[in-house]
Amino acid sequence: MLDFIKRRLKSDKGAIDKILVTLLLVVIGVAGVMGLSTWMNNQKNTMEGAAQTKIASVISGAKDK
């Protein structure tokens, strides 16, 4: 089976190039998804921190009155 695949790849001009381009696009896609996920988590943490700070300041301001 492996020999058949090797012969098939050798007989098709540009088949290896297509496979390499496909693998490159897959790697770029996975890296993009991981980067987007990390960015979204950082944004979520930043917003949560800002909201907690604002809530704490409102609560402490209400206690002072």
Secondary structure, 3 states (H helix, E strand, C coil): CHHHHHHHHHHCCCHHHHHHHHHHHHHHHHHHHHHHHHHHHHHHHHHHHHHHHHHHHHHHHHHHC
